[in-house]
């Protein structure tokens, strides 16, 4: 008797997942997709809290085929996912974390979306429970899109529906040498290789659960691992996308999400040795991948921080990070009859800092966030007032710098 191929293989990597695993598996059982169209492959990664035993109990009573694999602890999610992927028989695979849960009808809707549009990856709307989920990609549903035409580059977790033929054709597996960011690498490659991506934005397909104990499947590790992750993702993007606008648009993601936080508020708590090491780790990445095309896609304060990293100016970076941490609003300076709006963050037009004005130049979408921008472009006065305030700030800074100089001689701040 020939057994029909399942539509979807749900791959669950589980480590010390109790009691969250109970609701996770209940969400699988509650799926509306026909039981003959689904299989579950669960990999217990050396748990000691009863996770493996509960998986076996579930397999014994579940109405769908369930395979349980128990192995020694591998140290992170990549190993179990790869083991599960090697056993999968479904047309599609879905990676479900053992402490999260599926939304109602999630698998049925995602498989139908992929079949209807012939797409290779389907993103289902994610909601958070005690965790902050990604937001920017759920404004609207797409039957078919790609990584260049949408915000999907900002959700690179593995909890998506992938056509298994795509993964097998390219020998795609999770990189077990990475201690963090392995899902970002896998998912970005799938986006780049996919014959279309679908987005379900009007129905919650996945619940991202924050554990009370703060533990998650993701490997933990020090800051240097974040630089490894950024490097891997940047190299992947460069390998698949020729230099130019499209590459720059994708490189925004590792710069903004992975690299920039290392030079945010946590930087102020770092020792001098750690700060120097971070600059050393960032240097080859900035030299190879940082460009004007990436920079102009960022907000001014983001661009300024990364510019100072690229220029190896840690003493200037600290003041900017303190300004950002304090959540201060930089004054807006209007010049050239409204064509240019500069945001006066620290070191603006200080000769000693030598930061180009272009670093402080707000893109139209950012300039519009400042009170009076629209009114001024139509003849109003609010932004002119903001400009006068900004000039007063610069003037007072210059005066203070001259006062601090021995003998009262003018000096660059």
N, C-alpha and C positions, 0 to 999 in steps of 0.2 A: 504493500500500500504506500502510495506516494504522499508524503506530508507536504502540505502547501507551505510555501515560503512566507514567513510572517512579514507584515508590512513594516514593523518597527521593533528594533531591539533596544530595550531600556537598560543601559549599563549603569550600575550603581557601585561605586567604590566606597567602602565603608571602613572607618577606623574609629573605635571608641564612640559609636554613634548613638548609644542608648541615652535617654529614652526617645530622642528625636526620630530614630529609625521607625518607630511604631507609626507615627503620623505620615512619614514619608511613604511607607509601603501601603498604608491605607489609601493614600491619594492615588497610588498606582491601581489598586483594586477598584477604586471608584471611577476609573476612566470609562467613557462610554464606547470606546472603540471595541469591536468584537474581540472576545478572548482568543479566538483563533488567529487574530491578526497581530498579536503581540507576544513577545517573549521577554523575560527578565533575566539578565545575567548580573549576579551580585558577587562582588569580590571582597571578602573580609581580609583586610590588610593587617593581620596579626593582632586583632583586638583582644582585650582581656576583661571587658565589661559585659559580656553576654551577647555582643553584636552577632557573632558567628552563629551562636545557638538560636537566636531569634530568626536569623535568615533561614536557617534550616527548618524551623517550625513553619515559617511562612511558605517555604517551598512545598512542604508536605500537604498543606491545605489549600493552596491557591488554585483558582480555576484556570490559570494560564500556565504555560511552561515556565519554570523557574530553575535556573542553574546556579548553584552556590559553589564558589571556589574559595578555599581558605588557604592563605599563604602567610609566610613570615612577613613582618612589617618591612615595607620598602622605603618608608620615610616621607611619602607624599602621594598626591593623587595621580601622578602620571603612570606609575607602574600598574595599579589596579585598572585604570582606564584602558591601558594598552592590552592587558590580559583579557579584559572583557571584549575589546574590539576584535581580538584574535578569535574569539569564540562566536561572535555575532553572525547571525544568518539573515537578519532582516534586510529589506530594501533600504530602510533608513535606520540610523542609530540616534538615540537621544541619551546624553550624559546627565544623569540625575545625581546630585550630591545627597548623601544619606541623611543630612540634617535639614534639607529643604523639602519642598513638596510640589507636586503638580497641581495646576488649577483644573477645575472641572472641564471636561471635554477637550483638554489641551492636545492630547495626541491625535484625536480624531480630526480636530481642526487643522493642526499643522500638517498631517499627512495629506489631507484633502487639498490644502493650499499648495503643497509641493506638486501633487499629481495634476492639479488643474493648470498650473503655470509652467510645469517642467523645470522648476528651479531646484538647485542643489542644496541650498541652505534656507531654513525657515527660522526666523526669530519670533518668539511669542512674547507678548507683553510681560514684564517682570514687575512684581510688587514686593515691597520689603516688609518683613515682620521683625522689628527690632534691628533692622539693618537698612541702610540707605541704598536703594536700587539706582541703576542708571535711568536717566529721564529723557535726554534730548532726542532719542530716536523714536519716541512713542507719540509724536504729534499726529501722525496719520499712518494708515495701513498702505502697504505697497504690494501689489500682485507680483511685481518684478522690479528690482532695482539692483544697484551694485554699490561697492564700497566707495566709489568716487561721487556718487549722486545723492548720498544720504548721510546721516550721522551714525551709521552702524559701526564705524570704526571706533566709536566710544563705548561699545559693548563687545568685549573680546573674551568674555567668560565662555566656558564650554557648554553651557546649558542651552543648547540649540538642537534643532533637527538637522542632521547631515545625511545626504544621500551616500550610502555606503560604497556605491560604485565609484564615486569621486575619490573617496579616501583610499580605496584599494588600487585604483588606477595610478595614483601618484605615490603609493606607499606611505601615506601620511600616518604618523604616530606622534604621541606626545613626547617631547624631549625630556628624558629622565635625567639629563645632566644639569638641567636648570632647577634651582631651588625655589624660584618664584617666577611667575609670568609665563609658565609653560602653556597655559590655556590661551593666552593672548597670541602666542606664536602659532599655535595650531589653528585657531579660529581665523586669524588674519590670512594665513595661507589658504584656508578654505574659501574665504571671500575672494581672494585674488584668482583662484583657479575655477571658481564656480561659474556655471552657466546660469547666472541669475540668482538673486537672493529675494526671498519674500519676507514681509514684515506684517505681523498681526498686532495691531496697536489697539484694537477696540475690544479685546477680550484678554483677561489675565490668564496666562498659561503657566506661570511659574511664580512660586513664592520663595523668596530668598530669606532664610530664617537666621536671625542672630541668636546664637546660643547664649544662655545665661552664664555659662562658664567661660565664655570668650574663646573657646576652642573651635577650630574649623579644620577641614581636611587639608587646606593649603599649608604647605611647609612654612615654617618660620625661619628667620635668619636675619643677619645683620644688614646694614645699609649697603654694603658692597654688592650684595646679591641683586639689589635693584639696578645697579649699573650693568650687571651681567644681563639682566632681563632686557633693559633698554637697548644694549648693544645687539642682542640677538634679534630683536624686532626691527631695529634699524637696518641691520644687514639683510634680513628677509625682504623688507620693502625695497631696498636698493637692488637686490637680486632680481626681483620680479617687475619693477617699474623703472623705466628709463628716467634719467635726470630731467627735471622740469616741473611744471605746475602740479601735475598729478602726484608725483613723488613727494613734493613739498607738502601737499595737502595731507597725505598719509603720515608723514613724519611728525606732523603736529601732535599726533597721539602719543608716541613715546616721549617726546620732549615735555609735553604738558602733563601727562598722567603719571609717568614713571620717573623722569629726571627732575623736573621742577620741584616736586615736594621735598627733595633732598636739600633744597636751598630755600626752604620756607621756614616757618616758625621753629621747627625742630633744629634748624641750623644754629639758632641762638643758644641752644642748650648743649651743642656739641663742644667738645674740648678743642683746643687749637690744633692738636694733632689730627683729630678726626676731620676738622675743616680742611686742613691741608691735603689730607688723603682724598677727600671728596673732589677737590679741585684736580688732583692727579688722575683720578678715575674718569672725571668728566672730560679732561683735555682731549684725548683722542676722538671722543664722540663729537665734541664741538668742532674740532678741526676737520673731520670728515663729513659731517652731516648738517651742521648749523649753517644756514644761508639766509639771505635777505627774503627769499620766498617763504621760508618757514617763519621768520621773524614777523613779517607784516600780517600774518594770520593770527597773531596773538594780541592780547590786550597789552596796553602800555606797560603795566607793572610786571607782567609775565615776561615780556620782551626785554625789559630793562634788567631784570634779574639774570636772565640767561645771557644777555650781552656781557654783563660783568663777569659771569663765569667764563665765557669764551675769551674775554680779554684778561683773565686771571687777575682780577682786582678784588680780592676778598675783603679788604679794608673798606671799600665802597659798598660792597654787597650787604654788609652787616647793617648799615644805616637804612638801606632800602627795605630789608626784611623787617626791621623794627617798625618802620613806617607802615608797612603792609599789615603786620600783626596788630598794630594799634587801630586798624580799620579806619584810618584817616582818609578823607576824600581829597585828592590832589586838586588844587585850583586849576581851572581851565583858562588858557591864555589864547586869545583870538588874534590872529595876524593875517595879513594879506587880504583884507576886506572879507574875512569870513571863510576864506578858502582853506586855511590851516588852523586846526585847534590842537594846541599842545597841552599836555597834562603835566603840571609842574611837580613831579616827584623829586626826591632828593638828587642833588648833583646837576640839576638842569642848568645849563649854561655856566657851569663853574669851570674855569679854565684848567685848573689842576686835574679835574676829573676827566676832561676830554671825551665826554660822551656826546656823540652826534645828536643834533636836534631830531633827526629822523626817528631815533629810538623813542622819543616822547610824543611823536605825532599820532594823534588818535585817528583810527579809521572811522569813517562816517557812522557805522553802527555803534561805535563806542562814544563818539562825540554827541550823538543824539540823546544819550542817557543823561546829559548834563542840563540842568534847568536853563531854559532860555535859548537853547540851540535852534529849535524850530522857529521861535519867535524872531530871533535875530535874522535868520535867513529870509524872513518875511518883513524885515524892517524894525524888529523889536529892539529892546535895550538890555534885557537881562544878561545876555552873554557878554555884552560890553562891560557891564558892571563886574561880572566875574573876571574879565580880563584885567580891569583896573585893580581888583583885589590881588590877582596873581602878580601884577607888576609891583604892588606894594610889598608883597612877600619877598620878591627878589631884591628889591631895594633895601629892605630891612636886613636881609641876609648879608648883602654886600657891606652895609654899614657896620654890622656886628663883626664881620671879618676884618675890616680896617681897624676897629677898636682893639681887637685882640693882637694886632701886629705891633711889635716893639717900635716905639717912635711915632706910631700913628700913620705910617706909610701905607699906601694901598697895597693889598696883596690878594692874589687869587685864592678863593676859598677852596 
